[in-house]
């Protein structure tokens, strides 16, 4: 699979998520669409959304509800695309959304593999490819970044790093949509900074590509350790996303 093919698959998936066309993400002008449910969307995205902004760098594609369309359109057309995803501009967005009882909730950067850079990395420990039956007993707090506790059927494949028979690092992938599998990773605290995260991440990414699927990686841009792991593992920034949710939902998250 080439980088061009990987990007095309990601653009199509974002179009499924945002109720638009893949080319809408690469034009210069902003695009606003009415959000609606789509069986092809990523499984964890609770469509429809009232305010969700996506940018691949050129523009902003905003999926909205009828009642928020005017306010969100005003916001994205006031600033350069990248400014819409940072403060102090986000403070303005929150003010515009307040009458609808909405607040900015999730912000993240998404990464796609660069096949010219992606390669299997070593770490000095044994790496094992794990299938469903191999990680059925690993749904514990330590590996909560790697496995989908609330929908275990999505977890299809993992790579573990072992010190003898002790699992010390794990990367897992969830089939969040038909063509794209999301990778999550964690390493035991006493084994960090030894290249284990990038070793299991890169190997799992190659395993996913061998299945004909696209691995993707998500991180908060303030999570420097996670972003560094993405880059070291052969991933590169692809798109950013900002989602607003109702204030009650936001309040529950920060209790």
C-alpha positions in Angstrom: 0.0 0.0 0.0 1.4 3.4 -0.9 1.2 6.7 1.0 -1.2 8.0 -1.6 -3.5 5.0 -1.2 -3.4 5.3 2.6 -4.3 9.0 2.4 -7.2 8.3 0.0 -8.6 5.7 2.4 -8.3 8.1 5.4 -10.0 10.9 3.4 -12.9 8.5 2.5 -13.3 7.5 6.1 -13.3 11.1 7.2 -16.0 11.7 4.6 -18.0 8.8 6.0 -17.7 10.4 9.5 -18.5 13.9 8.4 -21.2 13.4 5.8 -19.2 14.9 3.0 -17.0 14.0 0.0 -13.3 13.1 0.3 -12.3 16.0 -1.8 -13.9 18.4 0.6 -10.9 18.1 2.9 -8.4 19.2 0.2 -10.0 22.3 -1.2 -9.1 25.7 0.0 -12.6 26.9 1.1 -14.3 25.7 4.3 -17.1 23.2 4.1 -20.1 22.9 6.4 -22.3 19.8 6.4 -25.3 18.6 8.4 -24.2 15.7 10.6 -26.1 12.4 10.4 -25.6 8.8 11.4 -23.6 6.6 9.0 -23.0 2.8 9.4 -19.6 3.3 7.7 -18.4 5.9 10.3 -15.9 5.1 13.0 -17.8 3.0 15.6 -16.9 5.2 18.6 -18.1 8.5 17.0 -21.6 9.3 18.4 -23.2 10.6 15.3 -24.9 12.9 14.7 -22.8 15.6 16.2 -23.7 19.3 16.7 -20.2 20.7 16.2 -17.2 18.7 14.9 -14.3 20.3 13.1 -11.8 18.4 11.0 -8.8 19.7 9.1 -6.2 18.0 6.9 -4.3 21.3 6.7 -6.0 23.1 3.8 -9.4 24.1 5.3 -12.0 23.2 7.9 -14.8 20.7 7.4 -17.4 21.3 10.0 -20.3 18.9 10.6 -23.1 20.6 12.5 -26.8 20.5 13.4 -29.3 22.8 11.9 -29.4 24.9 15.1 -25.6 25.3 15.3 -24.9 25.8 11.6 -24.9 29.6 11.6 -22.7 29.9 14.7 -20.1 27.3 13.6 -20.0 28.8 10.1 -19.3 32.2 11.6 -16.5 30.8 13.6 -14.6 28.8 11.0 -14.9 31.6 8.4 -13.4 34.2 10.8 -10.0 32.5 11.2 -7.3 30.6 9.3 -8.0 26.9 9.4 -5.3 26.1 12.0 -6.4 29.0 14.2 -9.8 27.3 14.7 -8.1 24.6 16.7 -6.2 26.7 19.3 -6.9 29.3 22.0 -7.8 32.1 22.3 -10.0 31.4 19.3 -11.6 28.3 21.0 -12.8 30.6 23.7 -14.9 32.4 21.1 -16.3 29.0 19.9 -17.4 28.1 23.4 -19.2 31.5 23.7 -21.0 30.8 20.4 -22.0 27.3 21.5 -23.1 28.4 25.0 -26.7 29.1 23.9 -27.0 25.5 22.7 -25.6 24.1 26.0 -22.5 22.8 24.2 -18.8 23.1 25.0 -15.6 22.1 23.3 -14.8 18.6 24.6 -12.3 16.5 22.6 -9.3 17.7 20.6 -6.8 15.4 19.0 -4.2 14.9 16.3 -4.3 11.8 14.1 -1.4 10.1 12.4 -1.0 7.9 9.4 1.9 5.6 8.6 4.6 6.8 6.2 5.5 3.6 4.3 8.9 5.1 3.3 9.7 5.4 7.0 7.8 2.5 8.6 10.0 -0.4 9.6 10.2 -3.0 12.3 12.1 -1.6 15.3 14.0 -3.6 17.8 14.1 -3.1 21.6 16.1 -6.0 23.0 13.0 -7.9 24.2 11.0 -10.6 22.5 8.0 -9.4 20.5 5.0 -11.6 20.0 2.0 -11.2 17.7 -1.2 -11.8 19.7 -4.6 -12.7 18.5 -8.0 -12.5 20.3 -7.5 -15.7 22.3 -4.0 -14.5 23.4 -5.1 -11.3 25.0 -8.5 -12.3 26.4 -7.1 -12.0 29.9 -5.4 -8.6 29.4 -8.5 -6.4 30.0 -7.0 -4.8 33.1 -6.2 -1.2 34.0 -2.6 -1.5 33.0 -3.5 -2.1 29.3 -6.5 0.3 29.1 -4.8 2.4 26.4 -4.3 -0.6 24.2 -7.6 -2.5 24.3 -11.3 -1.5 23.9 -12.9 -2.5 27.2 -16.5 -1.5 26.2 -16.5 -3.2 22.8 -14.0 -6.1 22.9 -15.1 -7.5 19.5 -13.3 -4.6 17.8 -9.9 -5.7 19.2 -8.4 -8.0 16.6 -4.7 -8.0 16.9 -1.9 -7.0 19.3 1.9 -7.1 19.7 3.4 -7.7 23.1 7.0 -7.2 24.3 8.1 -9.8 26.9 10.9 -10.0 29.4 11.1 -13.8 29.6 7.4 -14.5 30.1 6.5 -11.1 31.6 4.4 -8.8 29.4 6.1 -5.4 29.6 4.6 -3.6 26.7 1.6 -3.9 24.5 0.2 -2.3 21.3 -3.3 -3.3 20.3 -5.5 -2.3 17.4 -9.2 -2.0 17.2 -11.3 -2.3 14.0 -12.9 1.1 14.4 -14.2 1.0 10.8 -13.9 -1.2 7.8 -10.6 -0.1 6.4 -8.9 1.6 9.4 -7.6 0.1 12.6 -6.6 2.4 15.5 -3.4 1.6 17.5 -3.1 2.2 21.2 0.1 1.4 23.2 1.4 1.2 26.8 4.5 0.1 28.6 5.1 -0.8 32.2 6.6 2.2 34.0 9.8 0.5 35.0 10.4 -0.5 31.3 9.8 2.9 29.7 12.4 4.9 27.7 13.9 1.7 26.3 12.3 1.8 22.8 9.6 -0.8 23.7 6.7 1.5 22.7 8.0 2.2 19.2 9.0 -1.5 18.7 5.5 -2.8 19.4 3.8 0.1 17.6 5.8 -0.3 14.4 5.5 -4.1 14.3 1.7 -3.9 14.8 1.4 -1.2 12.1 3.2 -3.6 9.7 0.9 -6.4 10.7 -2.2 -4.3 10.1 -0.9 -3.2 6.6 -0.3 -6.8 5.8 -4.0 -7.4 6.4 -4.8 -4.7 3.8 -6.0 -2.3 6.4 -4.7 1.2 7.4 -3.3 1.6 10.9 -3.9 5.0 12.5 -2.7 6.6 15.7 -4.4 9.3 17.8 -2.8 11.6 20.4 -3.6 14.8 22.3 -1.1 17.3 20.9 0.0 18.0 24.5 0.9 14.3 25.0 4.5 14.8 23.9 5.5 11.2 24.8 2.7 9.7 22.6 3.5 12.1 19.7 7.2 11.2 19.9 6.3 7.5 19.8 4.1 8.0 16.7 6.9 9.8 14.9 9.6 7.3 15.9 7.3 4.4 14.9 7.0 5.7 11.3 3.7 7.7 11.6 3.2 11.3 10.4 0.6 13.9 11.3 -2.5 13.7 8.9 -5.5 15.5 10.4 -6.8 17.2 13.5 -10.2 17.1 15.0 -12.2 19.1 17.6 -15.6 18.0 18.9 -18.1 19.8 21.1 -20.5 17.9 23.3 -23.3 19.0 25.7 -22.2 20.6 28.9 -23.5 17.9 31.1 -21.3 15.3 29.3 -18.3 17.6 29.6 -18.9 18.1 33.3 -19.0 14.4 33.9 -15.6 13.9 32.3 -13.9 16.4 34.5 -15.3 15.4 37.9 
